[in-house]
Amino acid sequence: MSPRSAPTCGQRRLATELRRMREQAGISIQQAAAMLGADRTMISNVEAARTRLSEERVRQLACNYGCADEALVSALASMTGSRRNDHWWQEYKGKLPDGFLDISEIENYATRIRTAQTVHLPGLLQTEDHARALFDLVVPKLPRLEIELRVAHRLARQGIFDREHPTPYVGIIHEAALRMQFGGPEVARSQLEYLADSASRDNITLLVIPFSAGSFHGAGQSVLYAEGAVPQLDTVQLDSAYGPHFVDSPTPIANYRALLDLMEGSALPADESQKLIRSIAREM
């Protein structure tokens, strides 16, 4: 696989938000270009993430579009390429699919993360053996080297919990996911004990939807909701058989936020959830 040359997830999001800002202002590409004393190709390249912008240029565009939301403008300015280089996930460039790097970037900059899992356990809280067992089941079968790269990448993502200010995290897990024995009983037991221990950390909350809850909103869904520096920059990541899918449009974002609220309402309180996780671990 050749080295990644496509825009990063952050660069694409910045381009998307600048396009939205221009369209909401009712300004055409031609008019936007004229305001800058440039041709329309320049604006087209900006909105296709083909041109990297400076903080000054982002602020200039926002001013031209009449955006008075300083918090949003500052957040967009911080997304310029000059502030987003040389992160740990760059070592996987060209070695893993681009979506893996995008997930790392989104999680790294999230101010808070919420996830919901009904079959699998949260990737951010998987043990090495559990992750390896999952990647062993990918069809078509992955080469051993790629499996190990994916496992190493998944474990490295957990670094957001080891920072001076660890990322706040809320994970909603259905009981069915807790009872899946990927890798066998020993691996599954160790994984559940790790989950329960993780739930003891101040920044991590795990909420279990028990079988006794019956039907519930979001059944079958796998959702990662990453809150941005401002609400307009929230992002949802959905799993699919073809890799991660990212959602950033305002209406779907609001719908997923409401869905997670409903799922939390179906779950046990945090302390009872932790007890159930340990109870299931003892049964294995």
N, C-alpha and C positions, 0 to 999 in steps of 0.2 A: 504494500500500500504506500502510495507516494505521500510525502509530508503534507500536512494540512495547509492549504492556501486559502480556503474559503473563510469568509468573515466569521468571527466568533459569535456566540449566542448574544453576548452583550452588545457587540457592534450592530448586529441585526436589530436588536430591540431598540437601540438608540435611533437607528434609521427609521424604524416603524413609528416611534413616538414623534419624531420630527415631521414625518408625513402627516400623521394624525393632527398635529398642531397646525400645520399649514392648511389642511382641509377644513378644520373647524373654524379657522379664520376666514374661510371663503376666498383664499388666495390661490391663484393658478400657479403652475410651475413657471410659466413665462414671467408672471408678475414677481414671483419670489426671486428669480434670477435677476430681474431688472433692479430690484432693491439692493442686490449685492454688486451690481455692475458686472455680472457674469452672464454666460449663456445658459440655456435651459439644461444642457448636458450636465453642467456642474450640479444642479439641484437633483437631476435624475440619478446621478452617481451617488450623491449623499443619501438619497432615499432607498437606494439599492444596496447600501453598505459597501459600495466599491471605493469610497473615499473616506479616509480617516480624518476625523475632525479634531481641532484643538478646542479647549474649553472656551476660549474667546469666541471662536466661530459658532459654537453651540449657543452661547449667550446672545450673539448677534442675530442669529436666526430666530431665537425665541422672542427677542425684542421686535424684530420685523413682523412677526406673526401676532404681536400684541398679547403675549402670554404674561399675565401678572402674577402667576403662581410661582413665587420665588423658591419655595421648597422643591417643586417639580423641576424648575430650571437648574437649580444647584445639583439635584440628583442626576439629571441628564449630563450636566457638565462633568460630573465625577465619573461618568461612564466612558469618557474618551480614552483612546488607546494608550495615552501616556501614563495612565494610572493602572492599566490592566495587563502588564507584561510580567513575564518571568514567574509565573505561579507553578506550583508543584505538578499540576496536571499536564503542563507542556511537555514533560518527558514522555508522555503517552501519545504525543502527536504523531500521526502516521502509523501507530502501532495498534490503536483501537479505533472503532467507529467514532465519527465526530460527536454523536449523541452522548457518548460517555464523557467527553470533555465539557460539553454543554451543561450536563447535570452538575458536574463539579463546580463550574463557574456560578451557576444559579445558587447552589447551596452555599458557596463561599460568601456571596454577597447578601444572602437573605438575612433579614433582621429577626425573623421567626419562621419556623417550619412546622407545618401540620401535614400528616400523612394519614391515609386510610388504606388498610390492606385486609382482604377477605380470604385470600388463599395463601399468599406468601407473607413472610415477615419483613419488616422494614429493612431496606438495604443498608441504611445508616446504622443498624443495630445487629447486623449479622456477624457471626463468628467466621473465622477463616474456613473451618471444616464445613460449615453449613453453606457458605457461599460456593465453595468448590463443588459440593454435591449438586447444587442447583445448576452450575455451569456445565457439569458433566452430562446433564440431561438435555442440553440444547440440541435441536435438530435443524440442519445436519450437524453431526458431532464436530466439536471444535478441536483444533490441534492442541496438544498439551500445553505448548508455549502460550497460546492465546488464553487458555483457561487460567493459567497462572498470572498472566498480565491482568486479566479481568478481576481476579481475586485480589491482587495487590492494589489495584485501583479502588476497588470497593472498600477495602480496609483503610486506605489513605483518606477517603472521603470523611471518615469518622474524626479526622483532625479538627473539624469545626467544634467538637465537644471538648477539645483539650486546650483551647486558646485561653488567654487571660480572661476574656469575656466570652464564654461558650454560648453558642447559638441556642436560644430557647426552642424546645421541640415538644410537640404533642403528637403522639402516635395512636391511632385508633386501629385495633386489631380484632378481627372476629375470632371466636374460639376455634373455628375450623382450621385457621392458619396455625394456631398453637399446637394442634394435634397432628399436623402433617409431620411425618418422620423422615425428612430428607436426610440421607446419609445413615439412616438406621437409628435405633433407640439411644445409643450412647451419644451420638452427635446431636440428636434432638434434645436430649436431656441437658447437655452442656449449653446448648443454644438458649433454652428456656431459662436456665439459671443465670446466664449472662443478661438476658432481657430483664429479669426480675432485679438483678443487681443494678442495671442501668437505670431502672425506674426509681432507684433510691437517690439518684443525683438531683440536685436542686433544679437544674435546667431541663430535665427530662420528665415528661408525664406520659404514662402509658394507660390507655383506656380500653378495656376488653368488652366487646359485644358478645354476651354469652348465647349459647343455643336457646336458652330459656326466653330470650327476648323475641324469638319468633322472627317474622318478616321485619325488614328494616329498610330505610332509605339507603340507596347506594350499594345494595347487595351486588357482589360481583365486580365492584369497581376497585381500581388501584390508582390512588391519587396522591400526588405530592404537591402541596400548596406552599410556595415560597413567597413570603411577604417582602416587598421591596422597601427601599428607603422612604418612599411615599406610596400610598395605596395604588396610584396609577401604574406603578411598576411591579405590582404583584404578578407572579407567573405560576401557571399550573403545568405540571408534567404528568402525562399519562403513559402507562406502559402499553405496548402492543407487540404483536409477533414480529413486527418489522423494525423494532427499536422505539425509543422514546418519542412522544409527540408533545409539543409545547403549545400552550394556549395563552394568549395575552390580550385578547379582545375584552373590552369592559363588561359586556353582558354575560358571556360565558364565565368570566372570572367571578362575577357576583353570584352566579348560579352555583358554582363549585364551593364558594365560601358558605353559602346557605346550606348546601348539601352536607358539608362537614359539620356544621352546627347541628343539623338534624341527627347525624350519625353519633355525635358526642352525646346527644340526648338519649340514645338507645344503649349507651355503654354503662358499665358499672363505674362507680367512683374509683379514683386512683388507688386507694388502699385496698379495696376489694379486688380490683383488677390484679394487683400485685400478688395477693393471696391466691387467686385462681391460677395465675401463671406458675407459681411454686407448687401448687397442688397437682397440676397436670404434669409437671416435671417429675414429681415423686412417683407418679403412676407408671412412668416409662422404665 
